[in-house]
Amino acid sequence: MTADLVIRPAAASDWAAILPIFQHVVSEGETYAYPASLSSADARALWMEQPPGLTVVAEIDGVVVGTAKMGPNRPGHGDHIGTASFMIDPAARGAGVGRALGEYVIDWHRRRGFEGIQFNAVVASNEAAVHLWTSLGFEVVGTVPNAFRSPRHGRVGLHVMFLPL
Ligand SMILES: CC(C)(COP(=O)(O)OP(=O)(O)OC[C@H]1O[C@@H](n2cnc3c(N)ncnc32)[C@H](O)[C@@H]1OP(=O)(O)O)[C@@H](O)C(=O)NCCC(=O)NCCS
Protein backbone atom coordinates (compact mmCIF):
# COMPACT_ATOMS: atom_id res chain seq x y z
CA MET A 1 0.00 0.00 0.00
CA THR A 2 2.70 2.50 0.94
CA ALA A 3 4.41 1.89 -2.43
CA ASP A 4 1.72 4.17 -3.90
CA LEU A 5 2.01 6.73 -1.12
CA VAL A 6 2.87 10.32 -2.03
CA ILE A 7 3.80 12.84 0.67
CA ARG A 8 3.65 16.48 -0.43
CA PRO A 9 3.20 19.94 1.09
CA ALA A 10 -0.46 20.68 1.83
CA ALA A 11 -2.14 23.30 -0.34
CA ALA A 12 -4.92 25.52 0.99
CA SER A 13 -7.34 23.43 -1.08
CA ASP A 14 -6.38 20.29 0.88
CA TRP A 15 -8.08 21.58 4.03
CA ALA A 16 -11.44 20.08 2.98
CA ALA A 17 -9.82 16.62 3.00
CA ILE A 18 -7.77 17.21 6.16
CA LEU A 19 -10.68 18.51 8.27
CA PRO A 20 -12.61 15.19 8.56
CA ILE A 21 -9.41 13.41 9.66
CA PHE A 22 -8.69 16.17 12.19
CA GLN A 23 -12.28 16.05 13.48
CA HIS A 24 -12.22 12.25 13.79
CA VAL A 25 -8.97 12.22 15.74
CA VAL A 26 -10.14 15.01 18.05
CA SER A 27 -13.53 13.34 18.62
CA GLU A 28 -11.78 10.05 19.53
CA GLY A 29 -10.30 12.08 22.36
CA GLU A 30 -7.50 9.58 22.99
CA THR A 31 -4.47 11.24 21.43
CA TYR A 32 -4.66 15.05 21.35
CA ALA A 33 -5.82 17.66 23.84
CA TYR A 34 -7.52 19.82 21.23
CA PRO A 35 -10.99 20.97 22.29
CA ALA A 36 -13.81 19.09 20.53
CA SER A 37 -15.64 22.32 19.76
CA LEU A 38 -13.08 23.88 17.39
CA SER A 39 -14.52 25.55 14.30
CA SER A 40 -13.07 24.66 10.91
CA ALA A 41 -11.29 28.03 10.83
CA ASP A 42 -9.78 27.53 14.29
CA ALA A 43 -8.70 23.96 13.47
CA ARG A 44 -7.19 25.18 10.21
CA ALA A 45 -5.23 27.89 12.03
CA LEU A 46 -3.86 25.24 14.42
CA TRP A 47 -2.99 22.64 11.79
CA MET A 48 -1.92 24.51 8.65
CA GLU A 49 1.63 25.70 9.39
CA GLN A 50 3.23 28.81 7.94
CA PRO A 51 6.98 28.94 7.15
CA PRO A 52 9.35 28.06 8.72
CA GLY A 53 6.94 25.25 9.57
CA LEU A 54 5.30 22.93 7.06
CA THR A 55 2.11 20.90 6.84
CA VAL A 56 2.06 17.90 4.51
CA VAL A 57 -0.50 15.40 3.32
CA ALA A 58 -0.01 11.72 2.52
CA GLU A 59 -2.13 10.54 -0.36
CA ILE A 60 -2.81 7.29 -2.15
CA ASP A 61 -4.27 7.50 -5.64
CA GLY A 62 -5.03 11.18 -5.05
CA VAL A 63 -6.93 10.53 -1.79
CA VAL A 64 -5.61 12.18 1.37
CA VAL A 65 -5.11 9.46 4.00
CA GLY A 66 -2.97 11.32 6.53
CA THR A 67 -1.36 14.58 7.46
CA ALA A 68 1.52 15.88 9.54
CA LYS A 69 2.76 19.27 10.59
CA MET A 70 6.27 20.17 11.63
CA GLY A 71 8.49 23.10 12.52
CA PRO A 72 10.52 24.66 15.34
CA ASN A 73 9.32 23.55 18.77
CA ARG A 74 10.13 26.92 20.32
CA PRO A 75 10.88 30.34 18.83
CA GLY A 76 14.11 32.25 19.28
CA HIS A 77 16.81 30.43 21.21
CA GLY A 78 14.82 27.18 21.10
CA ASP A 79 14.34 26.99 17.34
CA HIS A 80 17.13 24.45 16.75
CA ILE A 81 14.80 21.74 18.10
CA GLY A 82 11.81 20.78 16.00
CA THR A 83 8.46 19.20 16.70
CA ALA A 84 5.67 17.53 14.74
CA SER A 85 2.12 16.20 14.93
CA PHE A 86 0.46 13.42 12.96
CA MET A 87 -3.08 12.31 12.06
CA ILE A 88 -3.96 9.31 9.93
CA ASP A 89 -7.40 8.51 8.56
CA PRO A 90 -8.71 5.66 10.74
CA ALA A 91 -9.47 3.60 7.62
CA ALA A 92 -5.81 3.85 6.56
CA ARG A 93 -4.12 3.05 9.89
CA GLY A 94 -1.79 0.13 10.35
CA ALA A 95 -0.61 0.22 6.72
CA GLY A 96 2.61 2.18 7.12
CA VAL A 97 1.33 5.71 6.48
CA GLY A 98 2.32 6.93 9.96
CA ARG A 99 5.78 5.42 9.62
CA ALA A 100 6.26 7.03 6.19
CA LEU A 101 5.21 10.42 7.58
CA GLY A 102 7.49 9.96 10.60
CA GLU A 103 10.44 9.21 8.33
CA TYR A 104 9.57 12.25 6.18
CA VAL A 105 9.49 14.47 9.28
CA ILE A 106 12.88 13.24 10.50
CA ASP A 107 14.41 13.77 7.07
CA TRP A 108 12.84 17.27 6.82
CA HIS A 109 14.41 18.30 10.14
CA ARG A 110 17.76 16.74 9.33
CA ARG A 111 18.02 18.53 5.97
CA ARG A 112 17.35 21.87 7.67
CA GLY A 113 19.99 21.40 10.33
CA PHE A 114 17.72 20.91 13.34
CA GLU A 115 19.60 19.32 16.24
CA GLY A 116 16.73 17.23 17.52
CA ILE A 117 12.97 16.62 17.46
CA GLN A 118 10.83 16.88 20.59
CA PHE A 119 7.32 15.49 20.89
CA ASN A 120 5.78 17.43 23.75
CA ALA A 121 2.74 15.39 24.70
CA VAL A 122 2.53 11.77 23.55
CA VAL A 123 -0.35 10.15 25.42
CA ALA A 124 1.15 7.21 27.33
CA SER A 125 -1.78 4.92 26.44
CA ASN A 126 -1.34 5.65 22.70
CA GLU A 127 0.43 2.35 22.06
CA ALA A 128 0.64 2.80 18.29
CA ALA A 129 2.35 6.18 18.61
CA VAL A 130 4.73 5.17 21.42
CA HIS A 131 5.70 2.03 19.49
CA LEU A 132 6.15 3.92 16.21
CA TRP A 133 8.21 6.80 17.63
CA THR A 134 10.38 4.43 19.68
CA SER A 135 11.05 2.33 16.58
CA LEU A 136 12.16 5.50 14.77
CA GLY A 137 14.71 6.24 17.52
CA PHE A 138 12.79 8.53 19.89
CA GLU A 139 13.14 8.02 23.63
CA VAL A 140 10.81 8.96 26.44
CA VAL A 141 12.81 11.58 28.36
CA GLY A 142 10.09 12.16 30.92
CA THR A 143 6.43 11.66 31.67
CA VAL A 144 4.05 14.12 33.29
CA PRO A 145 1.88 11.87 35.43
CA ASN A 146 -1.90 11.92 34.94
CA ALA A 147 -1.69 14.92 32.60
CA PHE A 148 -4.24 13.58 30.08
CA ARG A 149 -7.81 12.43 30.66
CA SER A 150 -8.37 9.51 28.30
CA PRO A 151 -12.02 8.55 27.73
CA ARG A 152 -10.99 4.87 27.70
CA HIS A 153 -8.19 4.71 30.23
CA GLY A 154 -8.86 7.55 32.65
CA ARG A 155 -5.94 9.72 33.72
CA VAL A 156 -2.76 8.76 31.90
CA GLY A 157 0.68 10.29 31.56
CA LEU A 158 1.99 12.54 28.81
CA HIS A 159 5.41 11.56 27.50
CA VAL A 160 8.00 14.02 26.28
CA MET A 161 9.83 12.08 23.55
CA PHE A 162 13.12 13.19 21.97
CA LEU A 163 15.25 12.21 19.00
CA PRO A 164 18.70 13.83 18.77
CA LEU A 165 19.76 14.45 15.19
C1 LIG B 1 -0.32 6.88 15.69
C2 LIG B 1 -0.59 6.92 14.19
C3 LIG B 1 -0.01 8.22 13.63
C4 LIG B 1 0.13 5.72 13.55
O1 LIG B 1 -0.12 5.76 12.16
P1 LIG B 1 -0.34 4.40 11.31
O2 LIG B 1 -0.38 4.76 9.89
O3 LIG B 1 -1.48 3.64 11.86
O4 LIG B 1 1.03 3.66 11.67
P2 LIG B 1 1.80 2.54 10.83
O5 LIG B 1 0.83 1.74 10.01
O6 LIG B 1 2.92 3.22 10.11
O7 LIG B 1 2.34 1.60 11.99
C5 LIG B 1 3.42 2.00 12.74
C6 LIG B 1 3.74 0.94 13.76
O8 LIG B 1 2.78 0.99 14.83
C7 LIG B 1 2.27 -0.32 15.04
N1 LIG B 1 0.90 -0.17 15.49
C8 LIG B 1 -0.15 0.28 14.79
N2 LIG B 1 -1.25 0.28 15.55
C9 LIG B 1 -0.87 -0.20 16.76
C10 LIG B 1 -1.54 -0.42 17.98
N3 LIG B 1 -2.85 -0.13 18.11
N4 LIG B 1 -0.84 -0.89 19.03
C11 LIG B 1 0.48 -1.16 18.92
N5 LIG B 1 1.19 -0.95 17.78
C12 LIG B 1 0.51 -0.48 16.73
C13 LIG B 1 2.36 -1.00 13.72
O9 LIG B 1 2.39 -2.39 13.89
C14 LIG B 1 3.69 -0.45 13.22
O10 LIG B 1 4.75 -1.12 13.84
P3 LIG B 1 5.75 -2.07 13.01
O11 LIG B 1 6.16 -1.27 11.79
O12 LIG B 1 6.87 -2.30 13.98
O13 LIG B 1 4.95 -3.28 12.68
C15 LIG B 1 -2.12 6.79 13.85
O14 LIG B 1 -2.63 5.66 14.52
C16 LIG B 1 -2.96 8.00 14.22
O15 LIG B 1 -3.12 8.94 13.43
N6 LIG B 1 -3.50 7.99 15.45
C17 LIG B 1 -4.33 9.09 15.92
C18 LIG B 1 -3.52 10.37 16.10
C19 LIG B 1 -2.22 10.13 16.83
O16 LIG B 1 -2.13 9.33 17.73
N7 LIG B 1 -1.17 10.87 16.42
C20 LIG B 1 0.16 10.79 17.02
C21 LIG B 1 0.16 11.48 18.34
S1 LIG B 1 1.78 11.42 19.11
The ligand as an SDF file (V2000), in Angstrom:
LIG
                    3D

 48 50  0  0  0  0  0  0  0  0999 V2000
   -0.3210    6.8840   15.6910 C   0  0  0  0  0  0  0  0  0  0  0  0
   -0.5910    6.9210   14.1910 C   0  0  0  0  0  0  0  0  0  0  0  0
   -0.0050    8.2220   13.6270 C   0  0  0  0  0  0  0  0  0  0  0  0
    0.1270    5.7200   13.5480 C   0  0  0  0  0  0  0  0  0  0  0  0
   -0.1170    5.7650   12.1650 O   0  0  0  0  0  0  0  0  0  0  0  0
   -0.3400    4.4020   11.3090 P   0  0  0  0  0  0  0  0  0  0  0  0
   -0.3840    4.7620    9.8860 O   0  0  0  0  0  0  0  0  0  0  0  0
   -1.4830    3.6370   11.8610 O   0  0  0  0  0  0  0  0  0  0  0  0
    1.0320    3.6560   11.6740 O   0  0  0  0  0  0  0  0  0  0  0  0
    1.7960    2.5350   10.8300 P   0  0  0  0  0  0  0  0  0  0  0  0
    0.8310    1.7390   10.0130 O   0  0  0  0  0  0  0  0  0  0  0  0
    2.9160    3.2150   10.1060 O   0  0  0  0  0  0  0  0  0  0  0  0
    2.3360    1.6000   11.9880 O   0  0  0  0  0  0  0  0  0  0  0  0
    3.4190    1.9970   12.7420 C   0  0  0  0  0  0  0  0  0  0  0  0
    3.7360    0.9420   13.7620 C   0  0  0  0  0  0  0  0  0  0  0  0
    2.7790    0.9940   14.8270 O   0  0  0  0  0  0  0  0  0  0  0  0
    2.2700   -0.3200   15.0440 C   0  0  0  0  0  0  0  0  0  0  0  0
    0.8970   -0.1750   15.4940 N   0  0  0  0  0  0  0  0  0  0  0  0
   -0.1460    0.2800   14.7850 C   0  0  0  0  0  0  0  0  0  0  0  0
   -1.2500    0.2780   15.5490 N   0  0  0  0  0  0  0  0  0  0  0  0
   -0.8720   -0.1990   16.7600 C   0  0  0  0  0  0  0  0  0  0  0  0
   -1.5410   -0.4210   17.9830 C   0  0  0  0  0  0  0  0  0  0  0  0
   -2.8530   -0.1290   18.1080 N   0  0  0  0  0  0  0  0  0  0  0  0
   -0.8390   -0.8930   19.0310 N   0  0  0  0  0  0  0  0  0  0  0  0
    0.4760   -1.1620   18.9180 C   0  0  0  0  0  0  0  0  0  0  0  0
    1.1870   -0.9510   17.7770 N   0  0  0  0  0  0  0  0  0  0  0  0
    0.5070   -0.4840   16.7260 C   0  0  0  0  0  0  0  0  0  0  0  0
    2.3620   -0.9960   13.7190 C   0  0  0  0  0  0  0  0  0  0  0  0
    2.3900   -2.3920   13.8890 O   0  0  0  0  0  0  0  0  0  0  0  0
    3.6900   -0.4520   13.2240 C   0  0  0  0  0  0  0  0  0  0  0  0
    4.7540   -1.1240   13.8430 O   0  0  0  0  0  0  0  0  0  0  0  0
    5.7510   -2.0670   13.0110 P   0  0  0  0  0  0  0  0  0  0  0  0
    6.1610   -1.2740   11.7880 O   0  0  0  0  0  0  0  0  0  0  0  0
    6.8680   -2.3000   13.9800 O   0  0  0  0  0  0  0  0  0  0  0  0
    4.9460   -3.2780   12.6840 O   0  0  0  0  0  0  0  0  0  0  0  0
   -2.1190    6.7890   13.8520 C   0  0  0  0  0  0  0  0  0  0  0  0
   -2.6260    5.6590   14.5210 O   0  0  0  0  0  0  0  0  0  0  0  0
   -2.9550    7.9970   14.2220 C   0  0  0  0  0  0  0  0  0  0  0  0
   -3.1160    8.9380   13.4320 O   0  0  0  0  0  0  0  0  0  0  0  0
   -3.5020    7.9910   15.4490 N   0  0  0  0  0  0  0  0  0  0  0  0
   -4.3290    9.0880   15.9180 C   0  0  0  0  0  0  0  0  0  0  0  0
   -3.5250   10.3720   16.0970 C   0  0  0  0  0  0  0  0  0  0  0  0
   -2.2150   10.1330   16.8310 C   0  0  0  0  0  0  0  0  0  0  0  0
   -2.1270    9.3270   17.7260 O   0  0  0  0  0  0  0  0  0  0  0  0
   -1.1670   10.8730   16.4160 N   0  0  0  0  0  0  0  0  0  0  0  0
    0.1560   10.7890   17.0240 C   0  0  0  0  0  0  0  0  0  0  0  0
    0.1620   11.4770   18.3360 C   0  0  0  0  0  0  0  0  0  0  0  0
    1.7770   11.4180   19.1120 S   0  0  0  0  0  0  0  0  0  0  0  0
  1  2  1  0
  2  3  1  0
  2  4  1  0
  2 36  1  0
  4  5  1  0
  5  6  1  0
  6  7  2  0
  6  8  1  0
  6  9  1  0
  9 10  1  0
 10 11  2  0
 10 12  1  0
 10 13  1  0
 13 14  1  0
 14 15  1  0
 15 16  1  0
 15 30  1  0
 16 17  1  0
 17 18  1  0
 17 28  1  0
 18 19  1  0
 18 27  1  0
 19 20  2  0
 20 21  1  0
 21 22  1  0
 21 27  2  0
 22 23  1  0
 22 24  2  0
 24 25  1  0
 25 26  2  0
 26 27  1  0
 28 29  1  0
 28 30  1  0
 30 31  1  0
 31 32  1  0
 32 33  2  0
 32 34  1  0
 32 35  1  0
 36 37  1  0
 36 38  1  0
 38 39  2  0
 38 40  1  0
 40 41  1  0
 41 42  1  0
 42 43  1  0
 43 44  2  0
 43 45  1  0
 45 46  1  0
 46 47  1  0
 47 48  1  0
M  END
$$$$
